[in-house]
């Protein structure tokens, strides 16, 4: 049984990738507002995901206002799906015990 | 995946609520719709003027109002495609949703433009309504039956647009209510305004049902965002606690 992807296993990064899996693109403010992390913390997580190739960052301008969009990459999507499969495998190895047996 | 044994939030729920939120941010529809209704009001008023001119035998006024009808048609086209409209919609949307951040709902919506035949259909629907205005002007159609006549084109076109743009559940309320209203009128249910308020028979359904659908979508987006935040933040307590400790340590230094 292969090891869980530690990069994805971290709770904040897992949520970032899961949110990105549900949309085509989003920006820093949406992730910040939804997750409630600090800017520094969120930047750090996204940076790690981008370096791993799981998140694509696109920078542009809306008029004069800089705009940064994040998208999950096909590699990131595949890694996320594999992560959930591995987690299911682990759970199936150790099913929850019945309350009566405790 | 068993939710009870899952130490973190169910990912399918997170994805689901993210999508629901993204598809329910309807304020930009409201802006577009207000502009469309504004132009339709102008067309309706000019059509009414045309009818009065025709009945009075005033050829100058009649041809002038027909000319204004044509100008209103081209004004509608300009509103639909101009950068000014796009900028206005963007500014209002940012005013409402800017603090929440940007989110683009679906690959299906963004990667594929509307098919050409759908755009042609929208144009034909407009011509259909211009035709209705002319029929009313020449008294071939009564104003009180304008709404059912309009529903004949508007309901299928709305359904096609909603399908191709992959909008949320709220969007379907609009053609459903509009079609239901038309059916009730044709069945003789007394829900129409008498003269001289005939124009309200089209104005209230065409604006009211769209407004109701959009408003419900917006309210649902508030609920979806609240739900998304509550699900997503579960299990991040340790993360917040670590951040707080780091900040306290920095303050001490």
Interface residues (C-beta under 8 A of the other chain):
Chain A: X11 X12 X14 X15 X18 X19 X21 X22 X23 X24 X25 X26 X27 X28 X29 X30 X31 X32 X33 X34 X35 X36 X37 X38 X41 X62 X67 X69 X80 X84 X87 X88 X91 X96
Chain B: X1 X2 X4 X5 X8 X9 X11 X14 X15 X16 X17 X18 X19 X22 X90 X98 X99 X100 X101 X102 X103 X104 X105 X106 X107 X109 X110 X111 X225 X228 X229 X232 X233 X235 X236 X238 X239 X240 X243
